[in-house]
Each structure stands twice: as C-alpha cells, then as structure tokens.
C-alpha cells in the first residue's frame, strides 16, 4: 500500500505545488495571495489543463472557509476571480454546453430568487451571491464534462481524491500542533472555520467516494480506498459531528437496501413522525455507551441553539411569505437582532440559520422553496436508476440540510459536491480502469464516453 500511496502522491505533485504556492503567497498579504490564485488559474486555463483548473478552484473554496489566514488569504478573494475567469474561458472557447448543466432543474428557483431580490429587498451583495450561485451550477458540470471528454476522467478523479485527502491529513496534523487555529473547544475544525464544516464536507466527500467507486470499482485498491476513507471518518470523529453520523447512517442503510426515491420519501416521513421516540432512543444509547461528552448530549435537546434561530426565522418569514426578502438576506441584513429580546439565546447564532429549507424560504419565499424542491425531486426521479447510490446520497444530504444552510450558500466548499455527485451519478463509462498500478503508470487516462448528462 505504501508504494501505491507514493505513486498517487507523485501523481498529485503538480497540484500540491500549486496549492503550496497559494499558501506561501498568503505571507504577502491578501492582494498578493489573490493575484497568485488568479495567475495559477489563468496559467492552467491557457494550457487547457481543465482538471487542474477544477481542483485548484475547489481548493480555493475550501481555503476560503478556513479559520487560519494561512489558507484563507488566497481563498476568500481568489475564488471570486477564479469563477469569473473560468466563466469567461468557457464563453470565449464556446464550451458553454448549457444542455449539460443543472440549470434546467434549478432555473425556476434562480428566476424566483432574482424576482424576489428585485421586488422585496434589492441588494448588490445579494445579486452578486445569486449570480455566483448560478455560475457554480453551470460551471461545475461543464468543467467535468470537458475533463471526461478529453479522456482524463480516471486521472482527474484520482488527483482530486488524493489531493483533498492530503489536505485533510495535513489539517489533522496541524490541529495537534496549533489547536487555536485548527481545533475549537476540543473539536477538530481543520481547514474549516468550525467543526460543523468538517462534518458537512467529510460526509459529502465520503458519499461521493462511494458514488465514484460504484462507477469505477478499480479506481483504488481496497487498502488505499480504506486509507482514504479513514482520514475523513477520523475527521468526523474528531469534530464530534452528530449530524454526520446520522447522515452517513442514512446513506449506508439506504445503500444496503437499494432504496429508491419514493420508498426513501416514505421512510424519511416515518422518521419525522417518530422523531421524538428516535431521539429518546438515541439519548439512551449514548448514555449506555458513556459517550455523553463526546456527542455533546447536553446540547442535544435544543440542537446546539438552533431551535432559537429557527423560531426567529419563522417569525421573519411571515413578513414576506411568498417571495422572501432577497437572496442571502440572512447574511447581510442582521435581521435577527430584532428578535434577541424575545429569544435571548439567539445571540449564539448570528449570521447562520442552520437550516437550508428555512434559509431558502426566508430569502426566496415559499415559491422559491417549492421551485428548489421540485427541481431536486425531478432530477432524482429521472436519474435514480443510473446509480444505486444517488438516492441514498440525496436523502442523507436532505437530512444534513435540516441542520445546516450549505445547500443555498454561495461559493462555499460544500455545495459544489452536490453538482459533482449529480454529474457522477449521470455519466456512463465505456470501460472501467485497470486495478494494476503498473498499468496505471503506463497509461494514466482511460477511454470514456459521456453520452448523456441529462
């Protein structure tokens, strides 16, 4: 396994060199870091190294969420320039391929969000975030399509997985060396701003690993696959993420029984009906296993303070029920300060509603929420037979979204994984790659076809 890992790391040297450059540029300040990020992206665009463009861009999104200036300097500003550069490249080179994006499923949602922004509470910040959110829905699948059409699919997936795993492994090491930046109150936050970010990212990444392995069973040997998986599972344990544990349980159980969409919907409704009983059972199991501290049982009954922000959000929703208050309203308006007197514990949650559905409803109204859910359901029903992992992925993500707002945030390190999963679930590969490392060294790309991403 050591030889295999060395081979895969060698495969990622060009990417690790680029990311190291971005990290080192942060010592020159935000402007230097921003320029370095743009130059790296433009250099790879000019050489049509689309797989490097994709991985550097998603790494910038990951860096932007960091609590450490070592990573965040290049990410926070570089990601905005990067997405604009990628969009211009796709237009100039006539690589738009709009028919392969997911705008067809979520276009109505974006339209309603724009209407609500113009009518209810116009803001340039909201407009910029809505624009970037739409760009990500378009750019991610189009870039992936270009990579796979060039025959770089296997090489790209290996580089993406190993590079991300390496970043997480390094962040685990750094959390032992510098807990102030990489661990909060004993919980691992790694590259992210807080431990919840670790849970969301790791869960989505683990599920994507299984989606990829279903399509390309021999992408890694069993030992390498489990080594990669263990890094993200360890991250979840160190972050004490209850949300991730529940979501992964849903994913693996639904995968085991090959649950389809409508059966999954019935199960989720059943879980919702029996929620109180299940939570009581969970508490009893945690106490029996003596894990009260590790799973923060003392904050369980009020969802670590989320209950209060949900109550305030519901009251604010009533002020503009149908079209909402404008995209990203919850981020820039400081609306929740008005409810502190009513809900004193609300101060714990400024700036984040911790619920994707309430966030959509607050920002884009009930019409926006229905449009988003209809788009999601339409896609899953249409493509659920292309991958047995798609429905489990979606329902696990739906569960996580009850406690976090990542599904509708702009340019974060999480949402792109949703569009990535949709692409992987949709494609058809003409042949699986060889499992032999020696053969991979001789031929680093495989022949692939992408007949449809519909």
N, C-alpha and C positions, 0 to 999 in steps of 0.2 A: 504493500500500500504506500510506503514511503516513496518508492520510485514513481508510482503513479501521481502522487501529490506533487512531487518535484516537477514532473512533466507538465501538469496542469498549471503550476505556478509559473513555469517558464513560458507557457502559452500566454500568460497574463502579464508578462513583464512590460510590454509596451503600454498597457493600460495603467499598471501600477506606477510606471514612470510619469505618466500624465497626471495622475492623481497626486503623486508626491510633489510635482511641480506646483499644482494648485495649492497644496498645503503650505509649501515653503513661501509661495507668493504672499500668503497672509501676513507674513512678517513685515511686508512693505506697506501695509495698510489696506483699506477697503478698495481704493481706486486701483492700486497695483494688482490686487487679487482679482478684481473684476476684469481688468484688461487681460490678465493671464488666462482667465477662463474663456474669454471671447476668442483669443488667439488660438488656443488649443482646439476649440470647436471649429473655427474657420479653417484651420490647417487640415483637419480631417474631412471637412466638407469639400474642400478643394481637391482632395485626393480620393473622394468618394468612398472613404472608409466609414460606411454607414454604421457598422457595428460599434466602432469606437465612438462615433457621434452619439449613438443611443446610450451607451454605458456611461460616458462622461456626463451626459445630460442628466441621467437618473442619479448619478453620484452627486451632482451639484444639488439636486433636490434633497438628497439625503444629508449633505453637508449643511444645507440651509436650515435644517431642523435642529442643528447641534447647539448644545449649551456652551460649547467651547469655541472661542474666537479662532482657534487653530483651524477649525473646519468651516465655521460659519462665514468668515470674511469673503471667501470666494463664492460660496453657495448663495447667499442672500441676494447679491446683486448679479452674479454671473448667470443664475438660472433665467432671469428675465431677458438678458441679452441673448442667451443661448436659444431660447424658444423662438425669439424673433428671427435670429439668424437661420435656424432650421426651417421656419415657415417660408422665409424669403427664398431659400435654396430650393425648396420643393416647388414653389411657384415658378421661379426662373428656369428651372430644369424641366418644367412641365411634368412633375412627378406627383401631382396632387392626388390622383386616384380616389376621388371622393366616394366612389361607389364601394370602396373597401373600408371606409371608416364607420364608426358607430353613431354618426350624426343622424342617420336615418331613424335610429331608435330614440335618441335623446334630443332631436332637433326641436320638437314641440316644447320640451322643457326649457331649452335655451331661449326659444321665442317668447314664451310666457315670462321667463325671468327678465328678458330685455324690456318687455312691455311693462311689467311691474316696476322696474327700475325707472323708466321714463315717466310713468304716471304717478307712482306713490312717493318716491323719495330719491330723486336723482343724485348720484354721487360719482365723481370721476374715479374714485377708488373702486367703487362697486363695478363700474363699467370696465375698468382695466382687469379686475379679477374675473369678471364674466367672460371677457374676451380671451384671457389666458386659459380659463377652464375649457372653453370651446376648442381652443387650439390643441390642448392636450388630447382631447377626444379624437381630434383629427390626426395629429402628428404621430402619436404612438403606433397605431396600426399601419399607417402608411410607411413609416420607417421600417417597421418589422417586415412588411411586405417586400420592400426593396432589398433588405438583407437576405430574406429567404429566396427571392427571385435570382439573386446573384449566386446562390448555392452555398452561402456562408452560414446556413442555419445552425448546423451542429457546432461549428467553431464559435459562433456568437453565443449560443446558449451556454456552452462550457465556460467561456470567458466571463459572461455575465454572472453566472452562479459562483464561480471561484473567486472573482474579484469582490463580490458582495460578501461572501463568506469570510474572505481575508480581512475586509474592513471591520466586520463584526468581531472576528477573533482578536484583532488589534485593540478594538474598543474594550473588550473584556480584560485584556492585559492592562490597558491604561486605567481602567476602573480600580485596579488594585494599587496602581502607582499614584494616581491622582483622583481620589474619590470625590473631591469637591466639584470637579467638572464632569465626571463620568459616573457618579453614583449619588443619589439623593436619599438622605434619611435611611441609608442601608439598602435601598432598592437600586438596582442597576439601570441607568438610563443610557449608557453607552454614547453613541454618536448623537442620539436624540436629545431633545430638550427635557424630556421627562420619561419615567418608566412606562407610561401608557404607550408612548411612541414605539418603544421596544416591542411591546406586546402586539400592537397592530401590525407593524412591519414584519416581525418574525412569523406571525400567524399567516399573513398573506403570502409570504415567501415560501413557507413550508407547503402550503396548499398548491402554490404554483410549481414547486418541485415535483409534486405528485402528478400534476397535470402534464408536465413535460415528460416525466418518466413513463406515463401511460402512452404518450405518442412515440417516444424514443426509449424503449426499455433498456437499451445498452449504452445510454449516454455516459454513465459512470458504472464502475464495478460496484458490487454491493457494499464492499468495505468503504470505498470513497463516498458513496451515497450516504451511508450511515454516519460517516465522519462529518460530512456537511450538515446533515440533519441534526446531529448532536450539538453543533455550535448554536443553532437557533433555538433548540429545545432548552439548552443550558441558559441562553439569554432570557427566555421566558421565565424560567425558574428563578434566576437572579433578580428579575424585575418584579417577581411576585404578582404576575398578571392573572387575575381570576378570569377576566374577560377572555383571554387567550385560551385558557384551559377549557372553558365551556365551549368556545367556538371550535377548537380542534376536536373536542369530543363529538360535536355535531358532525363535523367533516368526516371523521373516521367511521362513525356509526352509519351515517348515510351512505358512505362509500362501500362499507361492508355489505349492506343490504341493497346496494344499487338503487337507491331511492330516486324516483322521477319527480318532476315538479309538483304535480297535483297531490301526490302522496306526501311529499315533503311539506306542502302547504297545510295539509290536514294535521300532520304531526306537530308543526310549529304552532298551529292554533290550539291543539291539545296541550302543548307545553304552556302556552299563555294562560289557558283556563286553569291548569293545575299548578300555576306558578307558585302560589303561597305554600302548597304542600311540598313542592320540589325544593324550595328554599329552606324550609324547615328540615327536610331530609338532609340537605347539604350541610346545614349547620351541625346536625347530629353527627354526620360522618366526619366533619372536620374536628369536632371535639373528641370523637372517639380515636382519631388518629393523632391527637395532640398537635394539631397544626394551626391553632388559633392565631398565633403570632405571624407565622409565615404567610397565611392567607388573609390577614388583617380582618378577622371576624368582627372586631369591634366597630368597623365602619360599614359592615355589610348591610345592615337594616336600612340605612339611608343612602346606599350606593355611593359612599365616599363623598357625600354632599351634593350629588347630582339631583336628588329629589327636589332641593330648593330651587335650583336654576330651572328645572323643568316646570315647576309651578309658576315661576315668574315669566317664563317664556310663554306658557299657555295664556296667561293674562294679557301679555303684549300682543299675542296673535289675534285676540278679539278686536284689536283696534284696526286691523286691516286683514280681514279673514280670507278673502278670495284671491287677491293679487300680491299680498305681502308688503313688506316695507322696502324691498330692494335687495339685490344680490349683495352678500357679505355685510348686510346691515348689522348683524350681531357683532362684527369685529370692530367697526369704526365708530358706531353711534353712541356707545356707552349707555344704551337703553336701560340696562339692568340696574343702574344706580338708583333709579326711581323706586325700586322695589325693596331696597335694603331695610327701610323702616318696617315694612310688612314681614320680610323674611331676613332677619339679622344674619343667619348663616350663609346668605347668598354671597357675602364678600369673598368666600373661598373660591368662587367660580368665575370671577370676572373674565370676560373675553372668550368663553367657550361654553356652549350649551351642552356638550357631551351627549348629543343625540342627533343623528343625521336627519331623521324624519321631522323632528321639531324644528331643526335648523332650516330645512327646505321650506317647511310651512311658514315659518316666521319671515323668511326672505322672499319667497315667491308665491306664497298663499296656497290655499287648498288646490287650486288649479295646477300650480307648479308641482305640488306633491303627487297629484294623480298622474300628471304627464310623465314624471320621472319613474313612478312605479309601473305604469303601463309600458314604457319603453323597456324597462328591465325585464318585466314578465314576458313581453313579446319576444325579446331576444332569447331568453332561456327556453321558452316553449319551442321555439323554432330550431334551436341548436342542441337541445339536451341529449339527442341520440348520437351526436358526434363525439361525445366524451362522457364516460360514466362518472367522471369527477366534477363535471360542470355544475350540476345541481347541488351536490354537497358543498362545493366552493361558494356558490351564491347564497345558500341558506346560512352557512357559517358567517359569511360577510354580513348578511342581513342581521344576524344576531349581534355581531360586534357593533354594527351601526346604531343599535339601540343605546349604546353607552359612549359612543364617540361620534364626532361630526366629520370624520375624514372623507366621507363619500362625496361631499359637496364643497370641500375646501380647494382653493386654487393653488396650483404648483406646490403640492406637498409630496413627501416621499412615499405616500401610500396609494393615492387614487390611481396612479399610472398602472399599478399592479392589477387593478380591475380590468382595464382595457387590454393589458397584456394577457391576462387569463382568457378573456373573450377571444383574442386572436388565436392563442394556442389551442383552445377548445374547438375553434372553427376550421383550422387548416387540416389538410390531408397530406400525409407524407408518402412519397412514392416508394421509399425503402428506409429501413432502419440502419443506422450506422453500425459498423463492426465494434465489438466489445474489446478487441485486441488493441492494447496501447501501441504496439509496434506498428500496426496498420494505420493507426491514427497519425503517427509521426510521418508516415509516407504520404498520407492523404488527409489533410486537415479539414476538408469540406466534403459534404455529401451531396448527391444529386437529390433535389427536392422539387416538388411542384406544389403550387398553391392555386388549385383550380378554382377555389371559391373561399371568400372570407365573409360571405353573406350570412 
